[in-house]
Amino acid sequence: MSRSSCPAGVVLGLLGTAGYAAAHGWPAVIPVEMVGAELAAAVLTGVTAGVYPAVRASRLTPTEALAAP
């Protein structure tokens, strides 16, 4: 996962929200706190998706890792 994918997800989420609001004729109101929460959630998801498999792989010996299907 690249570093730019987290902010890109936030931008796509903001655009999706604004588009949905516009489609229903609503004003697009996005609190600033939620933008920070979106970014934090994106970073947490990216870190979890990267760290969890790495920690599991680090517990294997090289021969076990090569023998896995």
Backbone as a ProteinNet text record, in pm:
[ID]
protein_1_A
[PRIMARY]
MSRSSCPAGVVLGLLGTAGYAAAHGWPAVIPVEMVGAELAAAVLTGVTAGVYPAVRASRLTPTEALAAP
[TERTIARY]
84	0	88.7	59.4	139.9	87.8	172.1	133.4	19.6	7.7	-94.6	-232.4	-243.8	-373.8	-464.8	-410.3	-494.5	-560.3	-484.7	-550.9	-642.7	-608.2	-694.1	-828.7	-828.9	-953.7	-1038.1	-973.1	-1045.3	-1107	-1031.2	-1082.5	-1199.6	-1187.5	-1298.1	-1421.8	-1400.9	-1513.3	-1582	-1502.3	-1560.7	-1637	-1577.9	-1646	-1773.8	-1769.1	-1888.9	-1999.1	-1961.6	-2059.4	-2120.4	-2035.5	-2084.6	-2173.8	-2135.5	-2216.3	-2350.6	-2352.3	-2478.6	-2570.4	-2513.4	-2593.2	-2647.9	-2565.1	-2609.3	-2719.5	-2710.9	-2811.5	-2947.1	-2946.3	-3071.5	-3113.8	-3036.1	-3068.7	-3038.8	-2951.5	-2914.9	-2785.1	-2765.6	-2634.9	-2529.8	-2411.2	-2303	-2238.6	-2270.5	-2215.2	-2124	-1995.3	-1896.9	-1817	-1841.3	-1767.2	-1617.1	-1538.2	-1392.3	-1342.5	-1407.9	-1366	-1378.8	-1479.1	-1499.7	-1392.3	-1338.2	-1228.7	-1108.5	-1078.9	-970.2	-999.6	-1124.9	-1163	-1151	-1188.6	-1174.4	-1028.3	-944	-801.5	-743.9	-783.9	-736.4	-783.6	-907.9	-959.8	-886.5	-856	-784.1	-642.8	-576.1	-440.3	-443.3	-537.7	-548.3	-574.3	-661.7	-689.9	-565.6	-494.5	-372.6	-264.4	-246	-143.4	-180	-306.5	-349.8	-333.4	-370.8	-359.8	-214.7	-123.5	17.8	92.3	60.8	135.5	93.3	-34.7	-81.5	-16.4	-16.6	50.3	201.8	261.3	405.4	442.6	363.3	389.4	370.9	267.2	246.9	363.3	409.2	519.6	649.5	667.7	792.8	804	694.4	696.8	731.5	737.6	771.4	921.8	971.5	1110.4	1114.4	1229.2	1236.1	1190.1	1220.8	1179.7	1028.3	966.9	821.1	755.6	811	754.9	764.8	875	891.1	806.2	775.9	698.6	549.2	504.8	361.6	304.9	179.2	118.1	93.9
-116.6	0	123.1	213.5	334.4	438.7	534.6	639.3	724	734.7	821.8	757.2	628.7	564	606.1	638.2	682.6	817	919.1	1045.7	1032	946.1	926.4	868.9	778.1	722.9	828.1	916.9	1026.2	1118.5	1152.8	1240.9	1174.5	1046.2	975.7	970.7	952.5	953.7	1088.8	1195.7	1330.3	1358.2	1318.6	1338.7	1256.1	1134.8	1050.4	1109.6	1162	1225	1348.2	1431.3	1551.8	1515.2	1412.1	1368	1312.9	1236.1	1180.6	1292.9	1389.8	1502.8	1582.8	1606.7	1682.2	1608.1	1476	1396.7	1404.6	1427.3	1437.7	1582.8	1677.3	1817.6	1870.4	1802.3	1843.7	1924.5	2012.1	2078.8	1980.8	1988.2	1899.4	1960.5	1904.7	1953	1843.9	1871.7	1774.2	1839.3	1797.9	1857.8	1831.5	1929.6	1918.4	1802.4	1779	1668.1	1534.2	1521.7	1395.6	1370.5	1476.4	1458.8	1397.8	1446.6	1389	1245	1218	1081.2	987.2	1035.4	954.1	921.6	1021.9	1000.2	902.6	916.5	824.5	682	665.6	532.8	471.9	553.3	503.7	460.2	539.1	503.8	377.7	368.4	250.3	124.2	135.5	20.7	-19.6	77.2	47.6	-14.1	37.2	-18.1	-159.7	-181.1	-315.1	-414.4	-373	-462.5	-493.3	-404.4	-428.6	-498.2	-463.1	-516.1	-658.7	-687.9	-820.7	-933.1	-928.7	-1035.6	-1037.8	-922	-917.2	-982.3	-958.2	-1020.6	-1171.9	-1216.8	-1361.5	-1424.6	-1357.8	-1411.2	-1412	-1315.9	-1309.1	-1421.9	-1484.3	-1595	-1728.9	-1732.1	-1856	-1864.1	-1985.8	-2004.1	-1996.4	-1967.8	-1958.1	-2085.1	-2202	-2326.3	-2343.8	-2302.7	-2311	-2215.5	-2096.6	-1998.5	-2046.5	-2110.9	-2159.7	-2283.5	-2361.5	-2483.5	-2457.2	-2339.3	-2309.2	-2307.7	-2353.1	-2356.4	-2221.1
0	0	0	-89.9	-96.3	1.5	29.9	123	68.4	-61.9	-119.4	-120.2	-89.8	-95.6	19	135.7	247.4	217.9	180.7	146.4	25.7	-67.8	-184.2	-142	-46.4	5.6	74.1	146.8	212.9	108	6.7	-98.8	-171	-202.2	-268.3	-178.6	-49.3	44	49.3	50.9	51.7	-77.5	-189.7	-318.7	-327.4	-276.3	-275.8	-190.5	-74.7	13.1	-52.8	-111	-178.3	-297.3	-372.2	-486.2	-443.9	-337	-286.1	-239	-167	-118.8	-236.7	-337.8	-454.4	-529.8	-537.3	-607.5	-539.3	-408.8	-334.4	-309.6	-361.3	-343.8	-204.8	-132.8	2.2	-2.7	94.5	101.6	153.9	100.6	145.1	268.7	385	511.2	565.4	566.1	613.3	726.1	851.8	963	952	989	981.3	1066.4	1180.6	1268.1	1196.2	1110.7	1040.6	935.9	878.8	782	854.1	973.9	1053.7	1093.2	1128.7	1165.9	1045.6	926.9	805.8	778.2	793.1	769.2	871.2	998.3	1101.9	1074.5	1032.4	1001	881.9	780.9	663.7	700.9	784.2	827	912.4	1005.3	1091.2	1008.9	910.3	823.6	744.7	690.5	613.9	698.6	819.1	908.7	949.4	983	1022.8	908.8	789	673.3	639.7	671.7	642.8	754.2	877.9	991.9	1025.8	1022.7	1063.1	981.8	849.1	774.1	797.3	816.8	839.5	972.2	1075.1	1205.8	1195.7	1127.3	1110.1	1034.8	929.3	849.5	929.1	1016.8	1093.4	1195.4	1227.6	1324.7	1260.2	1127.9	1057.1	1034.5	1036.9	996	843.3	784.8	639.2	567.4	623.6	557.7	564.5	674.2	683.8	583.9	571.1	478.8	334.9	297.9	161.4	133.6	237	218.8	215.9	257.7	261.5	120.6	104.4	-29.4	-87.5
[MASK]
+++++++++++++++++++++++++++++++++++++++++++++++++++++++++++++++++++++

